Amino acid sequence: MLNSLLHGFLVGLSLILPIGAQNTFVLKQGLKKQYVFWVCLVCAVSDAILILAGVMGFGSLILQHPMMTEIAKIIGAIFLFAYGALHIKSAFKNAERFNVDVAQDISLMKTLGLCLAFTWLNPHVYLDTVVLLGSISVQFAQDKLYFALGAITASFSFFFILGYASRLLLPVFKTPRAWQVLDVLIAFVMWWIALSLIL
């Protein structure tokens, strides 16, 4: 049991650590100190659902329908390209919006909608959580639910640490220039992921 939990935790952590669209979104929300708890919770719960789906055998179902995967890649790439473009545009807006003490005119529902889009419109998430974790879990036989619990624990830990620890970087983001650099970097990450999806 403990072996399965530990393996699940380590595999889950290794898959979630590389920077991606979801992680950069959580990072930025943490820096803005805006709806951090809800963003982290939505990301973690979404991952938990996908991990459980993979362990229960839905990974093989996805592999049997390659056309669905291709459609998901195109939709995900369009979304990421558009979001990257919005970040380039926002990098050149007025400096006041970079002040974390200024109230942001973005609703909780809109923020959570974006958060859900980053999770559910990204085919990489399905490949990592459903297909890959699902395939690895097979070797743990009766203990595969403990493997899933370990991976889910890694996801919850990572998102909440990222969301709340990111505010430690706030001294770096005292100037509009730092926020502009972050916006441009996020845009390029989004475009890079979008290109990897269609290529």
Legacy VTK file of the C-alpha trace (Angstrom):
# vtk DataFile Version 3.0
C-alpha trace
ASCII
DATASET POLYDATA
POINTS 199 float
0.000 0.000 0.000
2.679 2.510 1.030
4.784 1.516 -1.973
1.850 2.221 -4.307
1.118 5.563 -2.608
4.751 6.655 -2.876
5.055 5.601 -6.517
1.814 7.393 -7.351
3.005 10.546 -5.596
6.403 10.572 -7.341
5.033 9.789 -10.812
2.240 12.345 -10.404
4.713 15.002 -9.245
7.119 14.305 -12.121
4.302 14.772 -14.645
2.938 17.975 -13.130
6.244 19.770 -12.412
7.166 20.800 -15.989
5.887 24.294 -16.755
2.668 24.327 -18.730
-0.435 26.388 -19.431
-2.186 25.358 -16.223
0.863 25.978 -14.024
1.541 29.429 -15.460
-2.096 30.394 -14.890
-1.929 29.286 -11.238
1.376 31.145 -10.820
-0.065 34.387 -12.156
-3.195 34.129 -9.997
-0.949 33.562 -6.987
1.114 36.637 -7.829
-2.058 38.700 -8.188
-3.450 37.147 -4.956
-6.731 36.689 -6.791
-9.058 33.710 -6.131
-5.990 31.591 -5.336
-7.790 28.997 -3.214
-10.530 28.399 -5.788
-8.107 28.235 -8.721
-5.897 25.706 -6.902
-8.921 23.662 -5.847
-10.394 23.535 -9.370
-7.033 22.469 -10.851
-6.469 19.796 -8.214
-10.019 18.398 -8.337
-9.904 18.324 -12.159
-6.628 16.398 -11.997
-8.120 14.009 -9.439
-11.066 13.241 -11.750
-8.734 12.615 -14.693
-6.334 10.469 -12.642
-9.202 8.312 -11.377
-10.536 8.016 -14.933
-7.126 6.793 -16.092
-6.814 4.260 -13.282
-10.339 2.986 -13.985
-9.363 2.237 -17.595
-10.522 5.213 -19.651
-7.010 5.667 -21.055
-7.442 2.731 -23.423
-10.774 4.197 -24.568
-9.058 7.469 -25.571
-6.379 5.565 -27.496
-9.078 3.738 -29.456
-10.455 7.047 -30.803
-7.513 8.940 -32.367
-9.850 11.320 -34.247
-11.182 12.668 -30.930
-7.607 13.286 -29.802
-6.835 15.210 -33.010
-9.938 17.395 -32.630
-9.011 18.101 -28.994
-5.496 19.110 -30.101
-6.835 21.628 -32.634
-9.302 23.174 -30.161
-6.622 23.321 -27.459
-4.091 24.917 -29.825
-6.570 27.633 -30.912
-7.380 28.430 -27.271
-3.695 28.629 -26.282
-2.772 30.803 -29.278
-5.609 33.214 -28.429
-4.680 33.340 -24.744
-1.031 33.957 -25.628
-2.078 36.853 -27.869
-4.107 38.356 -24.997
-0.996 38.277 -22.799
1.062 40.064 -25.441
-1.665 42.695 -25.662
-1.895 43.056 -21.873
1.891 43.485 -21.601
1.500 46.919 -23.221
-1.525 48.176 -21.270
-1.306 50.946 -18.662
0.935 50.351 -15.667
-1.802 50.581 -13.011
-3.107 47.107 -13.792
0.257 45.659 -12.668
-0.297 46.916 -9.128
-1.467 43.936 -7.029
-3.083 46.332 -4.552
-5.445 47.660 -7.226
-8.705 45.729 -7.402
-8.932 43.644 -10.566
-12.199 43.782 -12.479
-12.348 40.029 -13.164
-15.121 37.900 -11.706
-14.630 34.599 -9.913
-16.721 32.800 -12.536
-14.639 34.149 -15.422
-11.422 33.188 -13.626
-12.673 29.670 -12.918
-13.884 29.376 -16.517
-10.351 30.102 -17.737
-8.966 27.681 -15.173
-11.273 24.895 -16.403
-10.348 25.666 -20.016
-6.630 25.329 -19.261
-7.294 21.925 -17.759
-9.964 20.366 -19.949
-8.983 21.844 -23.345
-5.376 20.696 -23.048
-4.835 17.250 -24.655
-1.490 16.924 -22.818
-3.452 16.676 -19.573
-5.334 13.633 -20.880
-2.159 11.976 -22.142
-0.373 12.522 -18.812
-3.132 11.813 -16.320
-5.513 9.459 -18.108
-3.297 7.516 -20.534
0.157 7.519 -18.901
-0.846 7.317 -15.229
-3.589 4.855 -16.144
-1.070 2.615 -17.922
1.440 2.758 -15.055
-1.252 1.983 -12.481
-1.893 -1.430 -14.073
1.303 -2.859 -12.544
-0.019 -2.158 -9.037
-3.013 -4.488 -9.525
-5.176 -4.418 -6.362
-3.278 -1.398 -5.009
-3.852 0.827 -8.041
-6.338 2.992 -6.145
-3.571 3.747 -3.640
-1.360 4.633 -6.612
-4.099 7.018 -7.782
-4.385 8.498 -4.274
-0.641 9.161 -4.270
-0.847 10.956 -7.640
-3.871 12.967 -6.471
-2.000 13.968 -3.284
0.912 15.174 -5.445
-1.479 17.254 -7.546
-3.171 18.898 -4.545
0.189 19.579 -2.874
1.744 21.044 -6.004
-1.096 23.394 -6.946
-1.610 24.798 -3.457
2.128 25.257 -2.879
2.500 26.947 -6.287
-0.527 29.177 -5.752
0.388 30.364 -2.281
4.198 30.266 -2.452
4.221 32.374 -5.626
3.500 35.466 -3.512
7.051 35.119 -2.160
8.081 36.411 -5.601
6.045 39.603 -5.161
9.098 41.760 -4.310
10.404 40.924 -7.792
7.123 42.135 -9.291
7.115 45.611 -7.771
7.570 47.232 -11.185
5.383 47.174 -14.312
8.424 45.978 -16.302
8.556 42.690 -14.348
4.853 42.061 -15.034
5.383 42.850 -18.712
8.225 40.324 -18.895
6.006 37.722 -17.174
3.165 38.408 -19.633
5.491 37.964 -22.613
6.968 34.763 -21.135
3.491 33.349 -20.513
2.511 34.188 -24.098
5.518 32.323 -25.470
4.846 29.305 -23.223
1.239 29.208 -24.495
2.359 29.485 -28.125
5.049 26.836 -27.645
2.507 24.384 -26.175
0.027 25.204 -28.959
2.679 24.541 -31.609
3.643 21.258 -29.949
-0.018 20.210 -30.128
-0.419 20.830 -33.852
3.055 19.637 -34.877
LINES 1 200
199 0 1 2 3 4 5 6 7 8 9 10 11 12 13 14 15 16 17 18 19 20 21 22 23 24 25 26 27 28 29 30 31 32 33 34 35 36 37 38 39 40 41 42 43 44 45 46 47 48 49 50 51 52 53 54 55 56 57 58 59 60 61 62 63 64 65 66 67 68 69 70 71 72 73 74 75 76 77 78 79 80 81 82 83 84 85 86 87 88 89 90 91 92 93 94 95 96 97 98 99 100 101 102 103 104 105 106 107 108 109 110 111 112 113 114 115 116 117 118 119 120 121 122 123 124 125 126 127 128 129 130 131 132 133 134 135 136 137 138 139 140 141 142 143 144 145 146 147 148 149 150 151 152 153 154 155 156 157 158 159 160 161 162 163 164 165 166 167 168 169 170 171 172 173 174 175 176 177 178 179 180 181 182 183 184 185 186 187 188 189 190 191 192 193 194 195 196 197 198
